[in-house]
């Protein structure tokens, strides 16, 4: 019964989002909601996809794959990307975000935490394999699914990851296992990755872009440990401390700023 309710909720979310997106500006960018039946997660997973204005199958676009797609689907990211592209700060890009499973589990956590967090362990058979399964979903289902349906560059240099909080930590964990996937990791307020085990081979080390808030006192030690590790191993990274806390609006602004900076450095 619980699984049925969850499936119905996913379907309702997709229908509502699609209805809202149908009101978008004609001829402008598009924001689509799709559902992928995942063999790894044993359930449907909702995906949001941003397509830039004048999208064409004859163009191979840079792509950003993201966690917590439900955050991206609130409409702010579409407006921000539209503005950045119109002002030629960034080229037209595609953004694909996979929704997380926020269904609660005991101890004030959710399935999302166990899907994302490398340092979180559980003896519960329903939870202990979620991280490994989610990595399989992301690498073997989500990415191929988006690549098969949209005109996306297959070059590593045109493939980015974006995540916040535990979703950012997941990106770092994912990249340790699959460094060939992304050239840039945009990871804001990253939590949950195992810092000591971070290793990238020479030649496939991504550039890690970190931002966190000046008011995130609870996580300063974790952020500083990550930066110390990156510096010690001489990995490529940038680090910004913004004025604020662990909050979505700050991450949105930092995302477009960082994306603009990445493309500016490539000119």
N, C-alpha and C positions, 0 to 999 in steps of 0.2 A: 504493500500500500504506500509506504514512504517513497519507494522508487517511482511509483506511478505519479504521485504528487509532484515529485521533482521533474519528471518528464513533462508534465502538463505545464509546470511553471516555466520551463525552458521554451516550450512552444508558445506560450502566451507572451513571453518576453520578445521572442522573434517577431510575432505578429504585430505587437504594439510598436516595436521599433520600425518595422517595415512600413507600417501605416504612417508614422511620423516622417520617415525619410521620403515618402512619395510626394511630400509637399516641398521638396527642395527646388532650387532655382533651375529652370529649364536651360539646358546647355551648359550649366556650371558643373562643379564637382559633384560626385555622387558618394553617398554613404550607404552601404549595403549591409544587410544582416543575413547571415547564412547559418546553416546548422550542419555539422559534420558528425556522422555516426562513428564514434571512436571504438575501435577494437581494443585498444590498450586501456582505455578508461571504462570500457563496457557501458557506455552511455553516450547520448548525443551531447556535443559541445557546441555552444554558440560562438560564432566568429563575426566580428565587424570588419568591414573593408572600406577604406577610403580610396577613391579613385579621383585623380586630379581632373580639372577642367580640360575638355578636349582629349580625353583619354583615347588612345588609338592602339590597336593590336600591332601596328607597324613600328612602334617605339618600344624599346626595352627599358623599363623604368627601374631606378633604384627602389629598394623595398626595405621597410622597417617592420620587423615582426615583434609583437608586443605581448606581454602578459596583462592580465586584468583588463580585458577588452571592454568590460562594462563601464570602466572609468572613461575610456576613450569615446564611447558611444554617447556621451552626454551632450555632444554638439560643439563643445569648446574647441576641441582639437581640429575639427573640420574648418572652423572659422579661422583659426590660427594658421593652419597650413595653407588655406586659400590666400590669406594675406601675404604670407612669406613667398609663395610662388608668384603671385601677381606682381610683387615688388622685386622679383628676380633675386631674392636673397638666397633661395634654394631652387634647384630645378624641380620639375614635377616629380613627385614620388608617390608610391603606394604604401599605405599603412594597413597592416593586418593584425588585429588584436584578438586573442583567444580569451573568452570569458573564463573566469575561475569558478570553482564550485564553492560557494559561500555557505553551504549547508552546515549547520553547527554540529560539533561533536563535543563530548564531555571536556571539562577543564577549560571552558571559555575559549575554545579554538574552533576552527572550521576545517573542512576537507582541504580547503585552499592551503592552509598551513602545512599539511602533510604532503601536498603535491609540490610545494615550493621549497620547503626548508630542509636543507641537508643535515643540519645539526639536530633536528627533531626526530627522535626515535619512538617506536611504539611496538609493543608485543601483540597488539590487536591485529589479527590477520587482515582485517578490512582496511587498515591504515598503513601497515608497515611497508607495503610495496608501492604506495601511491607515488612517491618521488620517481622511482625507476619507471613506472608506467607513464607518468606525465612526461618524462624525458622522451620516451618512445613515441608518445602522442605528438609532441612538438616536432621531433626530427623526422619521423617516418610517416606521419599522417598530415599534420597541419602544413608544413612547408611544401611537400609535394602537391597537396591539394590546391594551395594558392598558386603555385607555379604552373599547374596544369590548366588553370582557368583564366589567368591574367598574364599579360606580357611583362614578365619580370626578368631583369638581368640575372644570369646565372653566375656572374663573376663575384667572387668573394668581396672584392672592393666596393661593390654596390649593395651589399647586404648588411643591414644593421639590426641590432637588438635594442629594445627599450623596455625597461621595467622600473617599478618603484617599490620600496620597502622589501617585503619578502619576495615579490616578483622580480626585483633587481637582484637579490641574492640568488634566485633561481637562474637568472641569466649567467651569472658568474660560474655557478656550478655546472650548468649546461655547456659553457664554453670550455671548461676544463676537460670535459669528456669529448667535445666536438669542436675543437678550436678552428677547424676548417670552415665552419658555417658562417661566421660573422667577422667582418674587419673592424667594426666599431661596436662597443657595448656602452649604451647610455643607461647608466645605473644610478638612480637617485635614492638616497637614504637606504643603501643596501643592507639587508639583515638576513641571517640564516645560512650564509655560505660558510664553509669550513676554510678559514683563512690559511691555516698552516699547510693545507694540502694543495694550494694554488700552484700549478705548474703548467707553463706553456712551452712548447718546443720552439727552438729558434726558427724563425721564418714563418711561423703560424701564430705568433702572439698577437692578439687583437689590441687595439687601443681602448683603454677603459676610461670612460668619462664619468666622473663621480661628482655629485652635488648633494649637500645636506644642509640642514638649517642650523642657525646659530642657537636656536632654542631646544635642540634635540639633546639635552644633557644626558638623557638616559642611554644614549647610544654612542656618545663621543668615543669611549674606549674602543668600541668595535670598529668605528670608522677609522680611527687613528692606527689601529692594528693593521687594517687592510692597507692603508696608505704606506705604512712602514714596510710591509711585505712587498708592495709593488716597487717601492724605491730601492729596497735591498736587492731585489732580483733584476733591477734595471728594466722593468717592463714599461711600455709606453702608456702614459695615463695623464689625465688632467683632473684637477680637483677644485671645486668652487664651494665656498661657504656662503649661502644666501641668508638674508635677514628674515627669519621665520622659523617655523617648526616642521613637523611631520604632516604636511598638508598638501592636498591635491592641487589647489590653485597655484601654489609655488612651483610644484613639479611641472605643471603645464607651461608656465613661463620659462622655466629652465630648459624644458625640452626644445622649444623652438629656438631659444638662444643658442643651445649647444648644437642643434642641427645646423643652424646658420653658420656657426663657427667652424664646424667640420667641413662644410662645402666651401666656405671662404678660404680655408687653408689648402684646398685642392686646386684653386684657380692658378 
